[in-house]
Amino acid sequence: METQPGLNVYLMTIAGAACWGLIGLFIAPLYAQGFTPWDVVAIRAIFSFIFLLLIMVLFYRKQLRTRLKDHLFFACAGIFSLAFFNYFYFEVFSQSNLSLAVTLLYTGPLFVTILSRIFFKEPLTTRKAWALVFAITGCAFVVGLVPFGQQSIPGKTLLMGVLSGFCYALYSIFTKPVTKRYSALTITTYTFLYTSIFMLVTSDILTKADLFQHADVWGSALLLALVSTVAAYVLYTSGLKYLEAGKASILATIEPIVAVLMGVLFLGDYLHGWQVLGIALVLYSAILVAGRRKRNDFPEK
């Protein structure tokens, strides 16, 4: 007889998702010190990779073994998904607010549905169709197109928000071919490897080494990597081992709820009633889609 997961399993899963939701608190101080969103992507990628690699070497060394040809998938996921979805997400946050950024990011599962239909011939069910309707309606409320018919968010910011969701969805397309060969931790570590290499080459982070003289920069960088990446991953996937994917997906929606609360309480975000309704609709659409998907289909935030 199958045993039911204990309370600690649910708490670990919720805690992991909540750690992702705290990300805005660690990014804002880096912006204040003069780092750009692209720099912050570099900081997150490099610090997170170092911590992930240490975990792999100390506890999961055998899982570092991979086939050379699979590194094309890791590199594509690391560059075209992780690097760019983080950049667009952080850029929307810098130009608007955290609540809008996390809501638009949560259009990702809808893009996964569309892309999976194109590349993997997965069926477009009634459930997924309703999720698409809810997501579009929710975004319309959040950005102000509904109920007043006027867009309160600049078009460029809105586009970047949608692109964050699209690039987030690309992770599933690039990593699906290797999910049966490697653990989620192995895939995450190697994708962050290529994200780090790409960011070292394309960002100005090395020329801003003097900014790391500030204690708050080190604190924010370490917390961004340790709390909102590594701890979030370890806690969430530890709970995921004992939960159905549908239950885990529903619990994961605590992330945007925490992010919105952090934005309102600590970062000066202000939400109208219709925007709260819009956020709820987007979250519900994510539950509809993700509730039936496999557990490794989405990237770690």
N, C-alpha and C positions, 0 to 999 in steps of 0.2 A: 504494500500500500504506500502510495506517494505521500510524503510528509509535507505539510504546509510550511512555507518560509516563516521564520521567526520575525519578531518586531525589529531586531537588529538589522536584518536584511533590508527591510523597507527604509529604515533610518539611514543606512549606508548609501542606498541609491538616491534618496532625497538629498542627503548631505553632498554627494558628488555633484548633482545637478545644481544645488544651491551655490557651490563653489564657482561654477561657471557664471552664475548670475552676479557674483561679486566683482566681475572683471572691471567694471567702470570705475570702481573705487581705486584701482591700482593704475589705471591708464591716465586718469585726470592729473595726478601729480607729475607724470612724465611730460604731458603737454605743457604744464605750467613751467617746466624747466627748459622748454624750447625744443623738445623732440617733436618731429612730425609724425603723422600716422604711419608712414612708411618706416620710420626709425623704430616706432613701437612694435611693428610687426617683426623687425629684425631682433629686437630685444627679447620678445616673447619666444621666437623660434630658437634663438641661440641658447638662451638660458634653459628653456624646456628640453632641448635636445641633450644638453649636458646632464641634466638630472635624470632623464629617461635612460640615457646610456649607462649611467652609474647603476641604476636599478637593474638593467639588463645584465651588466657585467657581474654584479654581486649576487643576483638571485636567479637569473634566467639565461645564463651564458649560452646554453645549447640553442636557445631560440634566436640567437643572432645569426645562425647559419641560414643562408638564403641562396637561391639560384641567381646567377649574374643577370640572366635575361629578364628576371622579374623586377630588376631595379628600374627598368623603364616605367613600370607602373608606379613604383614608389616616387620616382622623380616627377612624373606628371601630376600625381596627387599632391606632392609637396609644393610644387611651383604653381600649377594652374588652379588648384583648389585652396590649399591652406594659406599660401602667401597672399593670394588675391582676395579670398573671402575675408581674411583678417583685415586686409587693407581697406576694402570697401566698408566693412563694418566699423572700423575705427574712424574712417573718414566721415561717415554719417554722424557718428557720435561727436566728432569735433565740430561739425558744421551745424548740428541740430541738437539732439539730446539722446540719451541712452535708451529711453523708452521707444522712440521711433526706430533706432538702429536695431534693437533686438527684435522688434515686431517684424520689420522687413526681412531680417535674417531668417525668421521662422516661416518664410515662404519657401525655404529650401526643400522641405518634403514634397511640395507640389511640383517643383522642378524635377525632383527625383522621379516622381510618377510619370511626368511627360518624357523625360529622357529614357527611362526604363522601357517605356512603350516603344520608343524609336529604336533603341539599340538592342534591347533584350526581348522585345515582343511581349512584354507583360501586359495583361488585359487591363483596359480602362473600365473599371467597374462603376456601378451606380454610386457606391460609397465614395470612390475617388472623385467622381464628377461633382458630388455634393461638397466635398472638401474643397475643390477648386472654386466653387461658387462662394463658399464661406470665406475663403482666403482673400479673394478679390474684393468682396463686400467689406471685409474687415479692414483691409488696407485703404479702401476708399474712405472709411470713417476716420482712420488714424491720420491720414494726410489732409483731411478737410474737404475732399470732393463731395462727400455726403456729411451732413444734410444741407449744406449751404450752397453747393455747386461751385465753390471756389477752393482752389488748391492753396493750402496755407504753407506748404513745404516747397522750396525751390525745386524745379524740374531736375536739375543736376543732382541734388541731394537724393531725390526720390529714385533716380536712375541708379545711383550708386548703391542704394539700399536694396533694390531689386537684384542688382548684380552680385551683391553679397550672398543673397539666397541662391542665385544661380551657380556661383562658384562653389558654394558650400555643397550643392547637389552633385557637382562634378566628382567629388570624392568617391561617391558610390560607384560611378561609372568607371573610374580608374582603378579602384581597389577590388571591385567584385571578382575579377579573374583570379586574384591571389588569396581571397579570404579562406578558401578551403585548404590552402597549403601552410598558412601562417596564423599565429595568434594575433588578436587585435593589438596587443602590446608591441609585437614585432613590427607590424605594419605602421603603427603610430610612430615608433622610434625612427624607422627608416624614412618615413615621409618628412618628419621634422629634420632629419639629416639634410635632405635635399632643399628643404625650405631654408635652412640655415645657410647653406652654401650659396644659394641664390640671393639671399638677403645681404650676405657679406659682400657679394660682387656688385649688387645694384644700389645699395643704400649708402648713406654717408655716416653710418654709425661709428666707423673707426676714426673719422675726423672729429667726432664729438666726445672723445674719450675724456676730455677735461670736465664734462658735465657729470661724470661719475665720481667727481670729488664730493658731490653733495650726498649726504646720508639718505635723504628721502628718495633719491634716484635709485640707490642700491636697494633700499627697502621695497620700493614699488616694483622694481624689476624682479627681485627674488620672490615676492608675493605673487606677482603675475604668473611666474613660472611654477612655483611650488603649489600655490593654492588653486589658482584658476586653470591650471593645466594638469600638473602631475597628480596632486591630491584629488582633483575632480575625477580624473581618469581612473585612479586606483579605487576610489570609493565607489564610483558608479559601476565599473565593471565587476567589482567584487560582489555587489548586490545582484548584478545582472546574471551571474552564474546560477543563481537560485530562483530567478523570476522568469515568468513568461515575458516574451518581448513586448507584448501588448501592455502588460502592467508596467513594465519599466518605462515605456514610451509615455504613458500617462503621468508617471511620477516625474519624468524628466521635464515636464512643463512647469515645474517649480522654478526652473532656471529663468525664463523670461519674467515670471512673477517677481522673483527676487530682484532681478535687474531693474524692473520698473519701480519697485519699492525703493531700491537704493538711489535711483535717479531722482525720485520725488523727495525722499528724506534728506539726502546728502548732497545732491548735485544740482538742485534748483529746478528740476523738471516740473512742469505744470500740465496736468491733463484735464481736458473737458470730459463730460460724461459720455459723449459719443465716441471719444477716443478710447475710453475704457471698454466700451462695447466692441469697438473695432479690434482691440487687442484680444478680447475674449473670443471673438469669432476666428481670428487667425490661430489662436491656440487650439480651438476646437477642431479646426481643419487639420492641424498637425497631428492631433490625436486620432482623427479618422484615418489618415494616411498611414502614420507610423504604427498604429495599433496592429496592423496586419503584416508589417514588414519584418525581415530578419534582423537580428540584433546587431549585426556588424555593418549594416547598410549606411550608417551615418558616421561622420568623423567626430573626433573629440574636439570640443570647441577650443 
